[in-house]
């Protein structure tokens, strides 16, 4: 077994899609299932959104539980742009596992994310000059890797031709995709390895080099199908005309729900009924936050995702959803928590990072997408509309 601790749910799903390409029996859980017989067991946390002290405790507990399963290794999935409590979580996992050395190789050259001479670049420009500077939870204000990690001299930055020290936390620079392979070749069972999708793919290729073609069946969508877009909605310039996106109605969450100290019951129920009516008539609906709603007034991201989770669950309680497509790891975590879903089985990689999963014992399919990725064209294809008469 290969185990993974991911700092958010969509990141976990992204690695699950890579596991599918290697024909690994893959599971995504929010808790450690001691009876799991998965080849690839991915534990999805929401530690990126948690306070550092709470995130550290979660990682400590999960590491100890996973070690009881005696996996071949425990990979630490972090954000490719180093958002979140990266060093706090790495230190907790090192302490819980008894390992003396950690190698962090962030970035993803395929998506223009590279580290050269201690500076993080996105699309060949320092990352703090990109849209990542506007992240509501972890705005990137510097492109210096040590500053991004809030390190105080406790880490070493190395190029891939340099030798790893025997102890400590090392950050590996990566300029091209092949650099991941060079870092992976340096690993041993005394090293904690941490990174994003590019590094994980190289790791699986190193451990199990035969990659089979993507022969999973084509995914066909059934309705009711609900899209859930979080606060980053429309950052990619979705072309919405007359309240429609790709012929799917967009219903914005009322401001009274977004900014109210408590969710107003009558307004929430009215909004839920609007969604249900659209789902019954059209088969598809998009739940979203108006792009101008939070431009003048801020709201805690965790408060917002919790409210969205509540609304989605209310919809599902009154109409049986067949498809749920969620953008953003924190939003997805909140939705699944409200729906009491703790396990997902990857079914199909729709596009890199966009993974369709099934819920064991349920007819519901959940497709997950990181907020920084775009939806592939396939999700907008017509769905099979049931007869409600």
Order of alpha helices (4+ residues) and beta strands (2+ residues): beta-alpha-beta-beta-alpha-beta-alpha-beta-beta-beta-beta-alpha-beta-beta-alpha-beta-alpha-beta-beta-beta-alpha-alpha-beta-alpha-beta-alpha-beta-beta-beta
